Amino acid sequence: MKRGDVVLVRFPHPSGLRGKKRPGVIVQSDRYQGSVRTVVVAEVTSNLAMANDPACVFIDLKTVDGRETGLSKDSVATMLMLTTVYVDRVEHVLGSLSASLLARMEDCIKAALDVN
């Protein structure tokens, strides 16, 4: 797994309950791959209500970039919903973000965390 990979993982519910299996995007730096047993993942949702939010990446399956993600429907990767999971909890890689979507993700992380 590497930064920008779209993966299938069980996201914990904010209430602490079991949560839901859904796609996510690896946001953690590749520098830590293999040296820590966890990975930071952004939640992906098919709820498009936040598609224009500066902290969210809209993934349009009508585009080549969108299809490379391996997702089955238009989606939003939200940098407002980051979680840390054990690497062995990631079921498999669905696809990956293109260079342009990865650059957009970088901007969205900055917006979500209010960093330059």
C-alpha positions as CSV (number, residue, x, y, z in Angstrom):
1,M,0.0,0.0,0.0
2,K,1.1,3.5,-0.7
3,R,-0.2,7.1,-0.3
4,G,-3.1,7.6,-2.7
5,D,-4.2,4.0,-2.8
6,V,-7.9,3.4,-2.6
7,V,-8.5,0.5,-0.2
8,L,-11.4,-1.3,1.4
9,V,-11.3,-1.1,5.2
10,R,-13.7,-1.1,8.1
11,F,-14.0,2.4,9.4
12,P,-14.7,2.7,13.1
13,H,-17.9,4.6,13.9
14,P,-17.2,7.9,15.8
15,S,-19.4,6.7,18.6
16,G,-17.0,3.8,19.2
17,L,-19.3,1.2,17.7
18,R,-18.1,-1.4,15.1
19,G,-18.4,0.9,12.1
20,K,-18.9,0.2,8.4
21,K,-16.7,-1.4,5.7
22,R,-16.1,1.1,3.0
23,P,-13.5,2.5,0.7
24,G,-10.8,4.8,2.0
25,V,-7.7,6.6,0.6
26,I,-4.3,6.1,2.2
27,V,-3.1,9.6,3.3
28,Q,-0.1,8.6,5.4
29,S,3.4,9.2,4.0
30,D,5.0,6.3,2.3
31,R,8.0,7.0,4.5
32,Y,6.4,5.1,7.3
33,Q,5.4,2.0,5.2
34,G,6.8,-1.0,7.0
35,S,8.0,0.8,10.0
36,V,4.6,1.2,11.8
37,R,1.8,-1.3,11.9
38,T,-0.9,1.4,11.3
39,V,-2.0,3.6,8.4
40,V,-3.9,6.8,8.2
41,V,-6.9,6.6,5.9
42,A,-9.5,9.2,4.7
43,E,-13.1,8.0,4.4
44,V,-14.7,7.7,1.0
45,T,-18.5,8.1,0.6
46,S,-21.0,8.0,-2.2
47,N,-22.9,10.9,-0.5
48,L,-22.0,13.7,-2.8
49,A,-23.4,16.5,-0.6
50,M,-19.8,17.6,0.2
51,A,-18.4,17.3,-3.3
52,N,-17.6,21.0,-3.5
53,D,-16.2,21.3,0.0
54,P,-12.5,22.5,0.0
55,A,-11.6,19.6,2.3
56,C,-13.1,16.9,-0.1
57,V,-12.0,15.3,-3.3
58,F,-14.7,14.6,-5.8
59,I,-14.1,11.4,-7.7
60,D,-16.0,11.4,-11.0
61,L,-16.2,7.9,-12.6
62,K,-16.9,9.5,-16.0
63,T,-13.2,10.5,-16.1
64,V,-10.2,8.2,-16.6
65,D,-8.8,9.5,-13.3
66,G,-12.0,8.5,-11.6
67,R,-12.1,5.0,-13.1
68,E,-8.5,4.3,-11.9
69,T,-9.7,4.5,-8.3
70,G,-11.5,1.2,-8.6
71,L,-14.6,2.7,-7.1
72,S,-18.0,1.6,-8.4
73,K,-19.8,5.0,-8.2
74,D,-19.1,8.7,-8.1
75,S,-17.7,9.4,-4.6
76,V,-16.1,11.9,-2.3
77,A,-12.9,11.4,-0.3
78,T,-13.2,13.6,2.8
79,M,-10.2,14.7,4.6
80,L,-12.5,15.6,7.5
81,M,-12.9,12.0,8.3
82,L,-9.4,10.6,8.9
83,T,-8.8,7.5,11.0
84,T,-5.9,5.3,11.9
85,V,-6.3,1.6,11.4
86,Y,-4.0,-1.4,11.7
87,V,-2.5,-2.3,8.3
88,D,-3.8,-5.9,8.6
89,R,-7.4,-4.4,8.8
90,V,-7.1,-3.2,5.2
91,E,-8.8,-5.9,3.1
92,H,-7.4,-5.0,-0.3
93,V,-6.4,-2.2,-2.7
94,L,-9.2,-1.2,-5.1
95,G,-7.2,1.2,-7.2
96,S,-5.3,4.5,-6.8
97,L,-5.6,8.2,-7.2
98,S,-4.0,9.7,-10.3
99,A,-1.3,12.4,-9.9
100,S,-3.9,15.1,-10.4
101,L,-6.3,13.6,-7.8
102,L,-3.4,13.1,-5.4
103,A,-2.4,16.8,-5.8
104,R,-6.1,17.7,-5.1
105,M,-6.0,15.5,-2.0
106,E,-2.9,17.4,-0.7
107,D,-4.8,20.7,-1.0
108,C,-7.8,19.2,0.7
109,I,-5.7,17.9,3.6
110,K,-4.3,21.5,4.0
111,A,-7.8,22.9,4.0
112,A,-9.1,20.4,6.5
113,L,-6.3,20.9,8.9
114,D,-5.8,24.6,8.2
115,V,-2.1,24.2,7.4
116,N,0.0,25.7,4.6
